């Protein structure tokens, strides 16, 4: 079966099993028509964009070009954006050779990545979560997660924190449910020209938010102090960029731009007083 129809069929099945109609959210669509439309659209695109100039590492197909942007656009096959392809490539290198299967928590799972993670042999458990989106395992507030401490070996949180008013609480919660020494992979729209994150809780008009923060539902624009926020939550933080793992030819082929993944490793032993957002723990080594 063509890759596009395979992905589409996966989401049709998932929608029938787990579709949730959530009142007062943007997620209102017919459970069947939306996945079927996406599958048919991708099926057509994979032939319209047939070629070999660019390669998507997620759906593992080649095309004559990307959608929307010639250099860093979306994949005609699976719809992946540049940040998704970079994340997938980095995780492939990060997890290469690991004998131990991982338990992964994935926030706001992307349609291109969800089926790949769901059948990934490197994962013994794959859990998806979102506050209101359909087709996830758990509906939960990222600032008040329903999971117990030390529940996961890895967390993927891509372009979520910029939507969360209390992002520090979300960071603490990710640290709480992550096992010591394990890693959260975090991506945000990062403005490297800003030394300090730009945020203002009084900005609530969607047009004002789009003008100031880049999107109507963003509540801040992250600057270069993001790493410090993550450290305050109890992480050892490293920053990874595409050129750290790929050569120039690969960057062009995969359609990547100068993105950043924050590799956040949960500190193995730490004083609770240093991290006031972590509560209800019976020991000081988390």
Secondary structure, 3 states (H helix, E strand, C coil): CCHHHHHHHHHHHHHHHHCCCCCCCCCCCCHHHHHHHHHHHHHHHHHHCEEEEEEECCCCEEECCCECCCCCCECCCCCCCHHHHHHHHHHHHHCCCCCCCEEEEEECCCHHHHHHHHCCCCEEEEEEEECCCCCCCEECECCECCCCCCCEEEEEEECCHHHCCCHHHHHHHHHHHEEEEEEEEEECCECCCCCCCEECCCCCCHHHHHHHHCCCCCCEEECCCHHHHHHHCCEEEEEECHHHCCCHHHHHHHCCCCCCEEEEEECCCCCHHHCCCCCCCCCCCC
